[in-house]
Amino acid sequence: MPNRFPRELTIRQLRALAAVHSDRSVTAAAKRLHLTQPAVTLQIRNLQDLAGLPLIQRSNDGMLLTDAGREVLALSERIEAAIADCQTSLEMIAGKTAGRISIGAVSTAKYFVPFMISGFSKRHPNIDVTLSIGNRQEIGTALRGYDLDFAIMGRPPADIDMDVHPIGDHPHVIIAPTSHRLARKSRIALSDLANETFLMREPGSGTRGLMEQLFETARIRPNIGMAMSSNETIKQAVIAGLGIAFISAHTVATELDERRLVTLDVVGLPVVRQWFVLSRKDKILLPPARAMLEFLSARGAQFLPRTHGRIRLTRTSVRARRR
C-alpha cells in the first residue's frame, strides 16, 4: 500500500465504503449518506486508488468487499469508535451529559444483567447504558469491531487480548419435566441419558459448546432432537415433554421454584463455569465505562440468580477450565 495512504485518507471515503458494505448497493449507500450516487462512486474510486487494490466487487448478492476491503473496513470501525469516544469526552467536559456506556451480554445473561444495570443506574442516574444481547459468537464479533465498551459472558474470546474480571460461578445443569422417569432418581450416570432426546442451543452458543465438550469427554453421543436459539423456547419445550436439555441454571431459577421443571441428579453435574466482565485491552474506556466496570467487578455477584436449595454443588461437580 502506498505510503501516502494515511495522509490522504478521508472519513468520507471510509464511510462510503462502510455504507456500501452495509447496504450492498451504491444507490442505497448514497441515500444513507445523503449524497448523490456519483459522489459515493467517486469516494470509493479515490479510496481504491489510495489503497492500490480493489476494495469491492459486484456479485449476484450486490456489492461485496474483497479481502482488502475488509481490512479497510476494520480500520474504519476503529476510527469511528475513536470519534465516538472523543465526542463523549467532549460532551462530558461541556457538561451536556454524564456519558454513555455500550455493553454486550450473551443471551444466557439476560436474566440478571438488567438488574446489574439497575443497580449501577441508581448510583449514576445520568449515565446512559445501551445493552446488546446475542450468543457467544455474536458478542465476540461485536468486541472485535470495537462496538462495545465491555461484555458479560463466560469463556473469553481466544483471539482478542482482554482484561478479564470474574463475577461469580455459573452452574449448568440438565433439566427435565417433573414427570420424567429419572426425576426422583439419585446419582444418575451420564451414560444413562444416552437414549434421551436432548434439546440444545444453536451453533455459536457457549452453552451448546459446553454440552458438546461434556459428552465428548464422556465419549457419549447424545440424541439431538431440535436446536433452538432461545433459552425460553428450550424451557417451554422441556416442560411440554419434547425432551431434556443441558442449560444454565441461572435461566431456570423461576421454573425450578415453581416446580415446572426439575434438575436431574447426574453424577458430575452441575458443570460450573465462571461469569466474567471483559474489556478489550486496546479499547479506551472513558470514566463512565470504567465506573461500571469497577461496579460489576466488585458487586456483580450479588445480582446472579440464587440457586441454593435447587441445585446441589457437590465434590463431583465439574468446574470447566477457562481456555
Order of alpha helices (4+ residues) and beta strands (2+ residues): alpha-alpha-alpha-alpha-beta-beta-alpha-beta-alpha-beta-alpha-beta-beta-beta-alpha-beta-alpha-beta-alpha-beta-beta-alpha-beta
